[in-house]
Amino acid sequence: MTVTAPGGHPDHDLTLVALTVEEAARRLSIGRTTMYALIRDGEIETIPIGRARRVPAEAVVEFTRSRMQKNTTPIAA
C-alpha cells in the first residue's frame, strides 16, 4: 500500500520490509544526515543485503516506540 502525501506524491510504501536510509529518514520526517547519525550511534539497526545497507522497517517502529517510552514524563503546565 502506498500512502500519498499532500500534493499527490507517493510518500512511502507500507509494504516495504527493508528501507534505504533516505526512505527511513522520510518516514521519521528527519534529514538524511540525522538518520546516518542515529545509525552510527546504534540507535537504529541496519542490515547488509549484498553490497547495500538497509534499515528494517521494524527498526524504525522500534526506534519510535523507544523514544515514546523515554518521553513518558508528564510535562508541567
C-alpha positions in Angstrom: 0.0 0.0 0.0 1.4 3.4 -1.0 0.5 6.4 1.1 0.1 9.6 -0.9 1.5 12.8 0.7 -0.2 16.2 0.2 0.3 17.3 -3.3 -0.2 13.9 -4.7 3.3 12.5 -4.5 3.8 9.0 -3.1 5.2 9.3 0.5 6.2 5.7 1.2 5.2 2.1 0.5 4.0 0.5 3.7 4.7 -3.0 2.2 8.5 -2.5 2.2 10.3 -4.6 4.7 13.8 -3.1 4.2 14.2 0.6 3.5 17.0 2.8 2.2 18.4 5.3 4.6 16.6 8.0 2.7 13.2 6.1 2.9 13.7 5.5 6.7 14.6 9.2 7.2 11.5 10.2 5.3 9.3 8.0 7.5 10.7 9.7 10.6 10.5 13.2 9.0 14.2 13.8 9.6 17.1 14.5 7.4 19.5 12.0 5.9 22.4 13.3 8.0 20.4 12.9 11.2 19.5 9.4 10.1 23.1 8.5 9.5 24.0 9.8 12.9 21.3 7.6 14.5 22.6 4.6 12.7 26.2 5.5 13.6 25.2 5.8 17.3 23.5 2.4 17.2 20.0 3.9 17.8 18.6 2.4 14.6 19.6 -1.0 13.3 20.7 -1.7 9.7 21.3 -4.9 7.9 23.6 -5.7 4.9 21.9 -7.0 1.8 24.6 -7.7 -0.8 26.7 -4.6 -1.1 23.8 -2.4 0.2 22.9 -1.5 3.7 19.2 -1.3 4.6 17.1 -0.2 7.5 14.5 -2.8 8.5 11.1 -1.1 8.6 10.6 -2.7 12.1 13.7 -0.9 13.3 12.0 2.5 12.5 9.0 1.4 14.5 11.1 0.2 17.4 13.1 3.4 17.5 9.8 5.4 17.6 8.5 3.2 20.4 11.6 3.5 22.5 11.5 7.3 22.1 7.9 7.3 23.2 8.7 5.3 26.3 11.6 7.7 27.2 9.3 10.7 26.9 6.5 9.5 29.3 7.5 12.1 31.9 4.5 14.4 32.5 5.1 18.0 31.4 4.1 20.5 34.0 1.6 23.1 32.8 
